[in-house]
Amino acid sequence: MKDNFNRDIHYLRLSVTDKCNLRCIYCMPEAGVAKLRHEDILSIEEIAEIVQATAACGVTKVRITGGEPLVRRGIIDLCRKVARTDGIREVCLTSNGILLPQFVDELKSAGVNRLNISLDSLDRDTYKKITRSDSLDDALVGIQAALETGFDAIKINAVLIGGINDNEILGLLKMTRKYNVDVRFIELMPVGECANWASSRFCSAQSILQLAPELREIGTDGVSKTYILPGGLGSVGLISPISSHFCPTCNKIRITSEGKLKPCLHTSEEINLRGLHGAELEETIRNAIYKKPRKHVLDEGEPSAAARNMNEIGG
């Protein structure tokens, strides 16, 4: 389906829980957030119905997120239902990796094609500072388990934070020499917890090209500009929502774990889907897609209007 600016909207980011086993400093407060009650989040049956309606509107790719989606009860059944939905051709899942060893085989059997694994640091102390958890070893074991399971693609996502992990760029890049993974550097966005952080915390993804001039551009992958290191097995992705926004080619909508559709991450607009069925549900989704905003205003120095932490919206 096309929106009002002729963009083809075919990608759904679907949050299945607001809960997480980490407390990343850019995602949620140290004390956590008030968790939704079980009855406040979409049931697996409600999710299946909503995914079916989005597929009828042209969605072909679903990324399952959280919070941490692997803490959601029934996650394998949920993934299987999404993967079996007519029209859905690709199912991805974003995880912090900690619980992956016990789930990778079932995830692949359920129809998950690709994994994105969040890893902001390879240094134990820095990882602990960012995540407020001493779980780096568990995350690395999870990445290894994913590599051994044979997913179509594995991406390692690192959020750049000035003065905290920007000195680890070269170390993270080296992962692409050893493994067939796509290490993606993502610019920190002024959303939720970090909406009012100092400008020094926000690093341009382009700074990576200055640190590693040997990187050779090979194309694009969705919103990511893609590069390779000479002799590398994997690739490097730069995602620049601030310094070089990709709004003109944005192809996604988001649905939160309590059933709110967000046409754009950075607006406060949230359209309730819960309780809608059939033609009414589908028509509400179509209208939301058509009215999707042209662009965000983060590159103009304005904070995000999302007004919620990322774990509540869906990472």
C-alpha positions in Angstrom: 0.0 0.0 0.0 1.2 3.5 -0.8 1.0 6.4 1.7 0.1 10.0 0.9 3.7 10.6 -0.3 3.8 7.5 -2.5 6.0 5.4 -0.2 5.4 1.7 -0.3 4.7 0.7 3.3 5.3 -3.0 3.6 7.3 -3.4 6.9 5.8 -3.9 10.3 7.8 -3.6 13.6 5.7 -5.5 16.1 6.3 -5.1 19.8 5.1 -8.1 21.8 6.2 -7.0 25.3 7.4 -4.0 27.1 9.4 -6.2 29.5 13.2 -6.6 29.2 15.9 -8.4 31.2 18.3 -5.4 30.7 18.0 -1.8 31.6 19.9 0.0 28.9 20.5 3.6 29.7 19.1 5.0 26.5 16.0 2.8 26.6 14.6 2.9 30.2 15.2 4.3 33.7 17.4 2.4 36.1 14.4 1.4 38.2 12.6 0.2 35.1 9.1 1.3 34.1 5.6 0.5 35.3 5.0 -2.8 33.5 1.8 -3.3 31.7 -0.6 -5.9 33.2 -0.9 -9.1 31.3 -4.5 -8.2 30.3 -3.3 -4.9 28.9 -1.0 -6.4 26.2 -2.2 -8.0 23.0 -2.9 -11.7 23.2 -1.3 -14.1 20.7 -4.7 -14.4 19.0 -5.1 -10.6 18.8 -1.6 -10.2 17.4 -2.3 -12.9 14.7 -5.5 -11.0 13.7 -3.7 -7.7 13.5 -0.8 -9.2 11.5 -3.3 -10.7 9.1 -4.9 -7.3 8.6 -1.6 -5.6 8.0 -0.8 -8.3 5.4 -4.0 -7.5 3.7 -2.8 -3.9 3.5 0.5 -4.9 1.9 2.8 -5.7 4.8 5.2 -8.5 3.7 7.9 -8.2 6.4 7.4 -8.4 10.2 10.1 -7.7 12.8 9.2 -8.9 16.2 10.6 -6.7 19.0 10.1 -5.7 22.6 11.3 -4.9 25.2 13.0 -8.3 24.9 10.7 -10.5 22.8 12.1 -13.7 24.2 10.7 -13.0 27.7 7.2 -13.0 26.2 5.3 -16.2 27.2 4.4 -18.2 24.1 6.9 -16.4 21.8 7.5 -19.5 19.7 3.8 -20.0 19.0 3.5 -16.3 18.2 6.4 -16.4 15.7 4.9 -19.4 14.1 1.5 -17.7 13.6 3.1 -14.6 12.1 5.3 -16.7 9.8 2.2 -18.7 8.5 0.2 -15.5 7.8 -0.7 -15.3 4.1 1.4 -12.5 2.5 4.1 -12.4 5.1 7.4 -13.4 3.4 9.9 -12.5 6.0 9.9 -12.8 9.8 12.7 -11.2 11.8 13.4 -10.9 15.5 15.4 -8.4 17.5 17.0 -9.6 20.8 19.7 -8.7 23.2 21.0 -12.3 22.8 21.0 -13.4 26.4 18.2 -15.9 26.1 19.0 -17.0 22.5 20.8 -20.3 23.3 17.5 -21.9 24.6 15.4 -20.5 21.8 17.4 -20.5 18.5 16.4 -23.9 17.2 12.7 -23.3 17.9 12.8 -19.8 16.5 14.2 -21.1 13.2 11.7 -24.0 13.1 8.9 -21.5 13.7 9.8 -19.6 10.6 12.0 -16.8 11.9 14.4 -16.0 9.0 16.7 -13.3 10.4 18.0 -12.1 13.8 19.1 -8.7 14.9 21.2 -8.8 18.1 21.8 -5.7 20.2 25.5 -5.5 21.3 26.7 -2.0 22.2 30.1 -3.0 23.7 32.6 -5.8 23.8 34.1 -4.4 27.0 32.7 -5.9 30.2 32.7 -2.6 32.1 31.2 -0.6 29.3 28.6 -3.2 28.6 27.7 -3.2 32.3 27.5 0.6 32.3 25.2 0.7 29.2 22.9 -2.3 30.1 23.2 -2.1 33.9 23.8 -5.8 33.8 26.9 -8.0 33.9 25.7 -10.2 31.1 28.2 -9.7 28.3 29.3 -13.3 28.3 25.7 -14.5 28.0 25.1 -12.2 25.1 28.2 -13.4 23.3 27.2 -17.1 23.8 23.8 -16.1 22.4 25.4 -14.7 19.2 27.5 -17.8 18.8 24.4 -20.0 19.2 22.7 -17.9 16.5 25.6 -18.3 14.1 25.6 -22.0 14.5 21.9 -22.3 13.8 22.0 -21.0 10.3 19.6 -18.1 10.0 19.4 -16.3 6.6 21.1 -13.3 8.1 22.4 -12.1 11.5 22.9 -8.4 12.3 24.7 -7.0 15.3 23.3 -3.6 16.3 25.4 -1.1 18.2 24.0 2.3 19.3 26.8 4.9 19.3 27.0 6.9 22.6 29.7 9.6 22.7 32.0 9.3 25.7 30.8 5.8 26.5 31.3 3.3 23.6 32.6 5.4 20.7 36.1 4.2 21.4 35.0 0.6 20.5 34.1 1.2 16.9 37.2 -0.5 15.5 36.8 -3.5 17.8 33.2 -4.0 16.8 34.1 -3.6 13.1 36.6 -6.5 13.5 33.7 -8.8 14.1 33.0 -8.7 10.4 36.4 -10.1 9.7 35.8 -13.1 11.8 32.1 -13.8 11.3 29.6 -13.5 8.5 27.5 -10.9 10.3 26.4 -7.3 9.5 27.6 -5.0 12.2 25.4 -1.9 12.1 26.1 1.3 13.9 23.0 3.3 14.8 23.0 6.9 15.7 21.5 7.6 19.1 18.1 9.3 18.8 16.7 11.8 21.4 13.8 9.6 22.4 12.6 8.8 25.9 15.5 8.5 28.4 18.0 10.3 26.2 15.7 13.0 24.9 17.6 15.7 26.9 21.1 14.3 26.8 24.0 16.6 26.0 24.8 16.9 22.3 28.2 15.3 22.9 26.5 12.0 23.4 25.1 12.0 19.9 27.7 10.7 17.4 27.4 10.8 13.6 27.6 7.4 11.9 29.8 9.2 9.4 32.6 9.4 12.0 33.1 5.7 11.4 34.3 6.4 7.9 37.0 8.7 9.3 38.2 6.0 11.7 38.1 3.3 9.1 38.8 4.8 5.7 39.5 1.3 4.3 35.7 0.6 4.4 34.3 0.2 0.9 30.7 1.1 0.1 28.8 -1.7 -1.6 25.2 -0.5 -1.5 22.2 -0.2 0.8 20.2 -2.6 2.9 16.9 -1.0 3.9 17.8 2.1 5.8 21.5 1.1 6.1 24.4 2.2 3.9 26.5 -0.9 3.6 30.3 -1.3 3.5 32.9 -4.0 3.8 36.4 -4.3 5.2 39.0 -5.8 2.8 39.0 -9.5 3.4 36.0 -9.4 5.7 33.4 -12.2 5.9 30.6 -9.9 6.9 29.6 -6.3 6.3 29.2 -3.0 8.1 26.0 -0.9 8.1 25.6 2.7 9.0 22.2 3.9 10.0 21.8 7.7 10.3 18.3 8.7 11.4 19.7 12.1 12.6 22.6 13.2 10.4 21.0 11.8 7.2 17.4 10.9 7.8 15.8 8.3 5.6 12.2 9.5 5.9 11.7 9.8 2.1 12.2 6.0 1.8 10.7 5.0 5.1 8.6 1.8 4.6 7.5 0.9 8.1 4.7 1.2 10.7 4.9 0.2 14.3 2.5 -1.5 16.6 3.1 -1.4 20.4 2.5 -4.3 22.7 -0.8 -2.9 23.9 -2.1 -2.5 20.3 -1.4 1.1 19.3 -0.3 1.7 15.8 2.4 4.4 15.3 2.7 5.6 11.7 6.0 7.3 12.8 8.3 6.6 15.7 8.8 10.2 16.5 5.3 11.5 16.7 2.9 11.2 19.6 0.1 9.9 17.4 -1.0 6.4 18.4 -4.0 4.7 16.8 -5.8 2.1 18.9 -6.3 -1.2 17.1 -7.4 -3.3 20.0 -11.0 -4.3 19.9 -11.3 -3.8 16.1 -12.0 -6.7 13.8 -12.5 -7.5 10.2 -13.1 -4.6 7.8 -13.0 -2.0 10.5 -9.5 -3.2 11.6 -8.2 -3.2 8.1 -9.7 0.2 7.2 -8.2 1.7 10.3 -4.7 0.4 9.4 -5.1 1.6 5.8 -6.1 5.1 6.9 -3.1 5.3 9.3 -0.7 4.2 6.6 -2.1 6.8 4.1 -1.7 9.6 6.7 1.9 8.6 7.7 3.9 11.9 8.3 6.3 13.0 5.6 9.3 13.2 8.0 10.5 13.6 11.5 12.0 16.9 12.8 14.9 15.5 14.8 17.4 16.8 12.2 16.0 20.3 12.9 17.0 20.1 16.6 13.6 19.2 17.8 13.2 16.3 20.4 11.2 13.3 19.5 7.4 13.7 20.2 7.2 10.0 20.9 6.9 10.8 24.7 7.6 7.2 25.6 10.7 5.0 26.3 11.8 2.7 23.5 10.9 -0.4 25.4 7.3 0.8 25.5 7.2 1.7 21.8 9.1 -1.2 20.4 12.8 -1.1 19.6 
